[in-house]
């Protein structure tokens, strides 16, 4: 449900730079996000992102952290001060791009 997505995080590591399939995947995700007014945040360092998110539960499937969707089920998605700051950062960065 694109209406509940407030942020898309696309993460890569240096070794992912040459992965054509991943780059095509990212292009399609970015197009979807742009069409649905979803902010996109590109980050490097999936290992660091994994450390921030914490270890998965033992016995669970391995996580693919290349694309994370931050969702908020509330109708007013920007009530959270943290999400509002991220949205502001994304808007400012997009204006400078």
SVG drawing of the C-alpha trace seen along z (x, -y; Angstrom):
<svg xmlns="http://www.w3.org/2000/svg" viewBox="-6 -23 39 45">
<polyline fill="none" stroke="black" stroke-width="0.4" points="0.0,0.0 1.9,-3.1 -0.2,-5.4 1.3,-3.9 4.9,-4.2 6.7,-7.3 10.3,-6.5 12.2,-4.1 15.8,-3.4 18.1,-2.0 21.3,-0.6 24.4,0.6 28.0,1.6 30.9,0.8 30.9,4.2 27.3,3.7 28.2,0.9 28.8,3.2 25.7,5.3 23.6,4.5 20.5,6.4 20.5,4.5 20.9,1.2 17.9,2.0 15.9,3.1 16.8,-0.2 15.7,-2.2 12.3,-0.5 11.9,-1.1 12.8,-4.7 10.4,-5.2 7.6,-3.6 8.5,-5.9 8.6,-9.0 5.2,-8.1 3.7,-7.7 5.5,-10.7 7.5,-8.5 10.8,-10.0 13.9,-8.0 17.1,-7.9 20.2,-6.2 22.8,-5.0 26.0,-3.1 27.1,-0.5 24.7,2.4 26.8,3.9 26.4,0.7 22.6,0.6 22.4,4.2 24.1,3.3 21.7,0.5 18.7,2.7 20.0,5.4 20.5,9.1 17.7,11.2 16.1,13.8 17.9,17.2 16.5,19.5 14.9,16.7 15.5,16.2 18.5,14.0 17.6,10.4 18.1,8.5 18.7,4.9 19.1,3.4 15.6,1.9 13.7,1.0 10.2,-0.6 9.3,-2.6 5.6,-2.5 3.2,-4.3 -0.4,-3.2 -1.7,-6.5 -3.5,-8.8 -1.3,-11.8 2.1,-10.1 4.2,-13.1 3.0,-13.3 6.3,-11.8 8.9,-14.5 11.7,-12.1 9.8,-11.3 9.2,-15.0 12.9,-15.7 13.8,-12.9 11.2,-14.3 12.7,-17.7 16.2,-16.4 15.0,-14.5 13.2,-17.5 16.3,-19.8 18.6,-17.2 16.3,-16.7 16.3,-20.5 20.1,-20.5 20.3,-17.5"/>
</svg>
